[in-house]
């Protein structure tokens, strides 16, 4: 699944063009992304530890999957395809919200994303792609929030920013 380009966007998510993914992260260019959060019937969230060979965030814990839709792709369809590619899971996804963030990360890179956040529910066991995922676990939100406070450097920046909003949404829909 080739994801070597990103869609450059403005603050309203209007596409401005394309750029190689690594170049966009080196220059801190605002680009389109998505993050997928998956829960099971026990109200546990699926987390994965990013593979060691990732160019940033290697070995960090994060949401079920995240990536960059390509120029002509539907964002929700792209998120569903990537969830299957990374975690071997298929389930209905619902968009919760979008947010923009800019954060310096390791290797002199800058994450500057217009992130579309999706949620899904499944009780299936993941079948992770070893090129993307080192390992995975299901975690209760209360434990997860506590662990993030104790070990903030073990988690990706976008995950720590999106998680509180995702959990508020879950409480409002229960």
Backbone torsions as a table, in degrees:
resi	resn	phi	psi	omega
1	UNK	NA	103.2	-174.7
2	UNK	-76.7	117.5	178.6
3	UNK	-131.5	48.4	-175.3
4	UNK	-88.7	-4.4	176.9
5	UNK	-121.0	158.6	173.1
6	UNK	-126.1	158.2	176.6
7	UNK	-94.1	115.4	175.5
8	UNK	-74.0	137.5	-177.4
9	UNK	-136.3	165.8	171.1
10	UNK	-94.6	-174.5	-176.8
11	UNK	-66.8	-10.2	177.2
12	UNK	-105.6	11.4	-179.6
13	UNK	68.1	25.4	174.5
14	UNK	-82.6	123.8	-178.0
15	UNK	-64.8	132.6	-179.6
16	UNK	-111.6	-17.5	-177.3
17	UNK	154.3	-168.7	-179.9
18	UNK	-123.6	158.1	176.0
19	UNK	-152.5	150.7	173.9
20	UNK	-57.1	139.0	-174.2
21	UNK	-56.8	-49.6	-177.1
22	UNK	-64.7	-39.2	178.4
23	UNK	-62.9	-42.0	179.2
24	UNK	-62.3	-37.4	179.3
25	UNK	-75.0	-30.3	176.3
26	UNK	-70.3	-38.4	-177.1
27	UNK	-90.0	-8.0	-179.0
28	UNK	67.5	33.7	-179.4
29	UNK	-76.9	136.5	177.4
30	UNK	-66.1	126.5	-178.7
31	UNK	-143.7	161.8	-175.8
32	UNK	-79.3	139.1	177.7
33	UNK	-147.3	171.5	171.0
34	UNK	-141.7	153.3	175.4
35	UNK	-131.0	133.6	-178.6
36	UNK	-114.0	127.5	176.6
37	UNK	-111.4	127.2	-178.0
38	UNK	-119.0	135.6	177.2
39	UNK	-124.0	156.1	173.7
40	UNK	-109.6	-178.5	-177.7
41	UNK	-69.4	-13.1	176.1
42	UNK	-90.1	11.6	-178.1
43	UNK	61.1	31.6	175.4
44	UNK	-99.5	144.9	179.8
45	UNK	-99.5	139.3	176.1
46	UNK	-81.9	123.1	175.9
47	UNK	-116.4	150.8	171.0
48	UNK	-133.4	149.9	175.2
49	UNK	-95.4	123.0	-176.9
50	UNK	-62.6	142.4	-179.2
51	UNK	-57.8	149.8	-177.3
52	UNK	-64.3	-22.1	-176.9
53	UNK	-90.7	4.0	177.7
54	UNK	-64.5	143.6	-175.4
55	UNK	-74.1	-17.0	167.3
56	UNK	-151.7	154.3	-178.1
57	UNK	72.8	13.2	-179.6
58	UNK	-59.1	130.5	177.7
59	UNK	79.2	-1.8	179.6
60	UNK	-87.7	153.1	177.0
61	UNK	-87.1	145.5	-179.2
62	UNK	-158.4	-177.0	179.4
63	UNK	-65.0	175.9	-172.6
64	UNK	-52.6	-44.6	174.6
65	UNK	-164.7	160.7	177.3
66	UNK	-157.2	151.5	-179.5
67	UNK	-171.0	-161.8	-176.9
68	UNK	-127.6	118.1	174.7
69	UNK	-66.3	150.3	179.1
70	UNK	-88.3	169.7	-168.3
71	UNK	-50.0	-50.0	-173.3
72	UNK	-98.8	9.8	-176.8
73	UNK	-86.8	145.7	168.1
74	UNK	-71.4	132.1	-173.5
75	UNK	-64.0	-44.0	-179.4
76	UNK	-64.6	-43.1	177.8
77	UNK	-63.5	-40.4	177.9
78	UNK	-62.5	-42.0	178.7
79	UNK	-63.8	-41.9	178.2
80	UNK	-63.2	-44.1	178.9
81	UNK	-63.3	-40.7	-178.6
82	UNK	-70.1	-36.1	176.1
83	UNK	-59.2	-42.8	178.5
84	UNK	-68.3	-41.5	-179.2
85	UNK	-63.6	-45.0	-176.1
86	UNK	-82.9	-40.0	-171.3
87	UNK	-118.3	-3.3	179.6
88	UNK	66.6	28.2	-177.3
89	UNK	-117.9	143.1	172.4
90	UNK	-125.8	127.6	174.4
91	UNK	-161.6	162.4	178.4
92	UNK	-69.1	133.7	177.6
93	UNK	-110.9	144.2	177.6
94	UNK	-125.2	132.4	177.6
95	UNK	-75.6	131.7	179.0
96	UNK	-97.1	-49.4	-175.6
97	UNK	-170.0	173.9	172.4
98	UNK	-129.1	153.5	174.3
99	UNK	-152.8	156.6	179.1
100	UNK	-110.5	137.0	174.9
101	UNK	-144.1	157.0	176.5
102	UNK	-138.1	124.7	-174.6
103	UNK	-150.1	127.9	173.0
104	UNK	-70.4	134.9	177.7
105	UNK	-123.8	-177.9	-177.1
106	UNK	-64.2	169.9	179.1
107	UNK	62.3	29.4	179.4
108	UNK	57.4	35.4	178.7
109	UNK	-107.5	158.2	178.9
110	UNK	-129.0	122.7	172.0
111	UNK	-86.3	119.2	176.0
112	UNK	-136.3	95.4	-168.9
113	UNK	-126.8	146.2	165.6
114	UNK	-97.8	96.0	-168.2
115	UNK	-97.0	120.7	175.8
116	UNK	-93.2	121.2	-174.1
117	UNK	-104.4	127.0	-179.3
118	UNK	-118.0	155.1	176.5
119	UNK	-129.6	147.8	177.0
120	UNK	-147.8	164.7	-178.6
121	UNK	-132.2	132.7	176.0
122	UNK	-158.8	153.5	172.9
123	UNK	-109.4	6.0	178.3
124	UNK	-69.6	152.2	174.0
125	UNK	-84.5	132.4	178.1
126	UNK	-63.6	152.9	172.0
127	UNK	-125.0	80.7	-169.8
128	UNK	-67.7	148.0	174.1
129	UNK	-83.7	116.0	-175.1
130	UNK	-64.4	-18.3	175.9
131	UNK	-72.7	-21.4	-176.3
132	UNK	-111.1	-31.3	-167.9
133	UNK	-126.1	127.3	176.3
134	UNK	-80.2	-47.6	176.8
135	UNK	-161.2	177.0	179.0
136	UNK	-145.3	166.6	173.9
137	UNK	-159.2	158.3	171.9
138	UNK	-99.6	136.5	-176.5
139	UNK	-136.8	141.8	174.1
140	UNK	-73.8	138.0	-177.4
141	UNK	-54.9	-38.3	-179.3
142	UNK	-64.3	-45.3	177.8
143	UNK	-62.3	-44.0	-177.6
144	UNK	-60.0	-46.5	179.7
145	UNK	-61.3	-39.5	177.6
146	UNK	-65.9	-42.8	-179.1
147	UNK	-66.5	-36.4	177.8
148	UNK	-63.2	-39.7	177.6
149	UNK	-64.0	-39.2	-178.6
150	UNK	-79.6	-31.5	-174.4
151	UNK	-133.6	58.4	-173.9
152	UNK	-61.0	-29.2	-178.6
153	UNK	-78.4	1.5	177.2
154	UNK	-92.3	-1.9	-173.9
155	UNK	-125.8	151.3	178.0
156	UNK	-69.9	152.5	-177.8
157	UNK	-64.3	-44.0	-177.9
158	UNK	-65.0	-35.5	179.3
159	UNK	-63.4	-45.9	-178.8
160	UNK	-64.4	-30.2	178.9
161	UNK	-78.1	-39.3	-175.4
162	UNK	-81.0	-32.7	-173.5
163	UNK	-52.5	-49.7	-178.9
164	UNK	-57.3	-39.4	179.5
165	UNK	-67.4	-38.9	177.9
166	UNK	-63.4	-44.1	-178.4
167	UNK	-67.2	-35.2	175.2
168	UNK	-62.4	-43.3	178.9
169	UNK	-60.2	-43.5	180.0
170	UNK	-61.3	-42.2	-179.9
171	UNK	-64.9	-36.6	-178.6
172	UNK	-71.8	-25.2	-177.0
173	UNK	-95.6	-6.5	-179.4
174	UNK	-87.9	NA	NA
